[in-house]
């Protein structure tokens, strides 16, 4: 396949239209955040350290403090196995360009975050979608994955817990993916930005700990509610891959913001505490959603997600895109139609990590009542 221009990022273009002008944003993938003061209060003297921080360039790989804090999230990683980035969009970009060449083949768990496949397609790689069963909460079929793999398959990309479905792999299926990859020498990339949000689901080992040709993608936005820090990373046992990514990063951000890295390192030293805060919010909000969807079973199919901060209910009244458009224009409630994920026109993404969910849900309820 030939290289071609990047496709417009449908979800982000949609957000650009509505996210900061709509009263009730009920589709956010990131949970409720905290203030800088609340974060600094986690460690005595952190406010003085931040105030005294020089505002110069920092190590393009990430400061030693940050990379050590990230490495501590893994069983076997050291700071040298980590490369920090600006957010998680950037490492997906550098990773795809470091791994892929025109003509390569990629299998992507689907539905997925668009950059996981659009960047590969712009490079000239062929992408095969490993479609999940949306009627089973987004569960993928391992037998189907084996049939999708080819001799030229360069990598498998998975997301667990998944965005937008909220599906979390079981350990047996997770290991089955790795067994298929190991037999062929195929790379596996695991988007783990929701790792730490597991509730009913069991936590999985990090891919970077489990597989020598595995890449774990992480960040501060989802599990810890710190999207504004704009800190993401990759962890892998493969040093040459990290070097290729670091060389590509020289053409992008070069290095992150020093204050963001200091605050992110502080946060990750308290990762468990911050993740528990997020899980408390999501558990309360899920109880409200359970009650809402039980009352509205004639209009929606609902599967309670066991991890993450998003879910992908089915709208039973026709086009989800039409429903979401009417909802935002008439009631000021924003949901994401499944068409933005190229996943048909029957589902929508709902986010349940924000403290504002009760008010947004009341507005949605009022809208449904007005529709008869």
Secondary structure by P-SEA (a helix, b strand, c coil): ccccccccaaaaaaaaaccccccccccccccccccaaaaaacccaaaaaaaacccccccccccaaaaaaaaaaccccccccccccccaaaaaaaaaaacccccbbbbbcccccccccaaaaaabbbbbbbcccccccccccaaaaaaaccccccbbbbbcccccccccccaaaaaaaaaaaaaacbbbbbbcccccccccbbbbcccccccccbbbbcccccccccccccccccccccaaaaaaaaaaaccccccccaaaaaaaaaaaaaaaaaaaaaaaaaaaaaaaaaaaaaaacccbbbbbbccccbbbbbbccccaaaaaaaaaacccbbbbccccccccccbbbbbccccaaaaaaaaaaaaaaaac
